[in-house]
């Protein structure tokens, strides 16, 4: 009887083990099953997971899973367009693009691949990300550059806006309200932002800032000090020039936040205020987002640091990804970070931004601005910059049309 039971138990164990092996294989296979279909192209669950992991490594603003879905749908639409145009980046172009991307973080390609592998991102996923980007840039240049001519008048207007060649400058006195821009509160934020945009009273805007704003400035009713117009990204600065006293901008999407500014004053200054050549800043990422624990940790760090260099001590012993530090040209800085930096002086801090769908708080510190040295103005470079901006807008419109015409289904 015992022998019979023993044989039965052994047989049952073998069956159970075989079931586990089959289940694991089926689970692995399901990862590569279609999760989304875009026209005739598919996106697998594995690709969604890989892109979300990659976005987390990059500390991209927004919910990684949602952003991965949107990016991969766009990638499939771009691949359709590239196939129609007969554009396929070659191996050397892709490797060069991968190396260039890695270099933005001060890493070699091999170092970058090793770093992302530690977070579960494979090399092929990174390669696919870069390959689509390279092909798309080639496509939009060929399709839209001939239609994006830039006039001399537009160049002069951009020069005037940057104040790079003026004897004096322009400064603005603003108030701000920063609202969360996360999926779970998107409808509420949209309605509140539209309401705030209609405000004309400085006192009413101040009251709303105290009640709703996520920025440190809420303690001062949203009021900011005088800022040089050239500190702000050109597209945002242009909005301020068109405002009347007391008027509010339309909502400005800024990563995981929506920002509204009210103009309280604008004046010319005798001192020049050229746009910076580069901006040195540090971003330390705190787990917990805007939770009580996250905000408490941010307050503790703020009380213990005086300069950006002090953040290296705070980050010591933690993964390298918790601290970003670098000096970048303004055009290379993410929009939401650039907008926050515009409101800071050297060694000041902002905690208005989040990452990872609100789960990570950004402790942002301005280290310093490198001013332009006043060399002769390069109108060719300005023309190229304006041309690229126009081509980008045309490309965004074209991609929106492709998405509107596409058949997108979850599998």
VEXMAR-722212 format. One record per residue (C-alpha): residue in one letter; y negated, z, x negated. Coordinates in steps of 0.05 Angstrom, whole numbers, plus 5000, padded with zeros to 4 digits. Each point is the difference from the previous one (the first is absolute). Layout:
% VEXMAR-722212
AYZX/...
//
This chain:
% VEXMAR-722212
X500050005000/X495350194943/X501849364964/X498649595062/X493250345010/X498449894926/X501649265006/X495749975063/X494250364967/X500349544940/X500249395044/X494150265041/X496050134937/X501349294976/X497849725067/X493750445000/X498349794929/X500949275018/X495550115061/X494650304956/X500449424951/X499649495057/X494350385033/X496150024934/X501249264990/X497849855071/X493750424991/X498349634936/X501349345034/X495550205059/X494350104951/X500249254987/X500649815073/X493849675032/X495150535025/X494349525018/X500049255011/X493649604986/X500949305026/X506349784963/X499450514943/X502850715000/X498050674972/X505650494984/X500050755006/X500950044925/X493649584989/X496150455047/X502550634963/X498449694932/X493049795019/X498550695030/X502450344936/X495749524959/X493950155041/X501150754992/X500449904924/X493349645004/X497050555045/X497949455048/X495850245059/X503550025068/X507050165024/X504949684949/X505149795053/X494849685045/X496449674943/X506649734971/X501649685067/X493249665005/X500149774928/X507049705003/X498449635065/X493949714966/X504349834940/X504849595043/X494149635032/X497249864931/X506849754977/X500249525059/X493249724979/X502049964927/X506449625018/X496049515042/X495149894943/X505649944948/X497550584958/X505150414960/X497550434941/X504349894938/X503550554961/X494650064947/X494550065052/X503650565035/X501550384936/X492749944979/X497850255069/X504850594995/X497350184931/X492849945024/X501550465060/X503350524954/X494149954953/X495250245054/X503250684992/X499949974924/X507549874996/X504249454970/X504549625048/X506250374974/X496550685008/X497849835071/X507049775021/X503050644972/X494850425036/X501149695069/X507550024991/X499450764996/X497349975071/X505649545024/X496449334996/X504049444969/X497249464955/X501649435049/X495850335055/X494150044952/X501249284979/X500149765072/X493550375014/X496649664941/X503049315012/X497249955071/X493250234976/X499649474945/X502249445046/X495150215054/X494150014952/X501749304977/X500749775072/X493350295024/X496349724940/X502649315014/X498950035074/X493450385007/X496149964935/X497249305017/X497350285066/X496850624970/X493949724964/X494850524979/X492649835003/X494650214950/X496650395055/X506350435010/X500250144925/X492850234999/X501250445061/X505950344964/X495850104938/X494550325041/X505050455035/X503050264936/X493050144972/X502749774932/X493749624982/X494750415037/X494750454967/X501250515056/X505850165045/X501750215070/X502850665024/X502550235067/X500450675037/X506250025043/X504250455044/X507449885009/X505950155045/X507149904974/X505749965050/X507549974990/X503049305006/X507450165009/X504849685051/X500850635041/X492550075013/X498049264996/X497949925073/X496150665000/X496549824935/X498349305024/X496850275064/X496250554964/X497549524946/X497449515052/X496450575035/X496850254935/X497749294982/X495550015061/X496450644979/X492549934984/X498250734994/X500350334931/X501250685033/X505849745042/X503249664940/X499450654961/X503450395056/X505749495003/X500850044924/X500850765003/X505149935056/X504349414977/X498849784928/X505450114948/X495249934941/X497350584959/X493149795026/X501650275069/X497750684975/X493149684993/X500349655067/X502449364966/X493649934960/X500549684931/X494750014945/X496149394980/X504749484969/X498549364962/X501749405044/X503649694940/X505050584999/X503249725063/X504649395005/X495549395014/X503049865069/X498550725022/X493150014967/X498249375039/X501250375066/X495050554981/X494549484988/X500649755072/X499650705032/X494050305035/X498250734989/X505150435039/X504849425012/X507450064985/X504649494967/X505949715036/X506550374981/X502249844929/X507550014989/X501450364934/X507550094988/X502450595041/X492950155022/X494549695043/X492850124976/X493449945037/X493250074966/X493250155032/X493749774963/X494950564992/X495749664948/X499249424952/X495049894945/X498649604937/X499850364934/X496449864935/X506250134958/X505349454997/X506750135033/X504849464976/X507149995026/X504850354952/X504149604950/X505850485009/X501650645037/X504350554968/X503550435051/X506250445010/X504450075061/X504850595004/X505149975057/X501650645038/X506150075044/X498850235071/X494149555017/X494650365041/X504650585017/X497650714988/X504250034936/X497449324975/X492750185012/X501050684969/X502949684937/X494149524997/X495150585004/X503750364945/X499749394954/X492749885015/X498450724980/X503849934934/X497649324973/X493349794974/X501549294975/X505349475010/X503450194935/X501750675030/X504649655050/X504849844944/X501550744994/X501050055076/X505049424998/X503750244938/X507550045011/X499849585064/X502049265009/X494949524970/X498749695069/X496350635025/X493849824959/X496449344993/X494449954949/X496449384977/X493549624993/X500049375043/X495149465020/X497450165070/X503549385028/X506750264975/X499650685035/X503450085068/X494849965056/X500950705028/X499550314931/X493949574981/X496450225063/X501350744986/X497949934927/X493449695023/X498250685031/X501650414938/X496350194937/X503650144934/X505450535006/X499150075075/X506250005045/X502149695066/X506150205042/X498649535058/X505849514984/X507550045011/X506149594981/X507249935025/X498150015074/X495950644992/X505450384962/X496249984933/X492950244989/X495849634948/X495950464955/X495049484976/X495250144943/X494549554971/X500250044924/X494149534986/X496949325010/X498949504944/X493549635014/X499049274988/X496349884935/X495049515029/X502649364968/X498049335027/X502849915070/X506349585002/X498949575062/X506649654987/X503750665007/X496150175063/X501749315029/X507450114984/X499850695032/X496849745064/X504949415001/X505950474994/X497450445057/X499149395045/X506949734983/X503050685015/X496750025069/X502649305016/X506950194976/X500050625044/X498149585060/X505449504986/X505350554992/X497750305067/X501149325033/X507049954969/X501750705027/X497349835069/X504449385004/X506250334969/X506150255037/X501150704974/X505950405027/X503450654981/X507549924992/
//
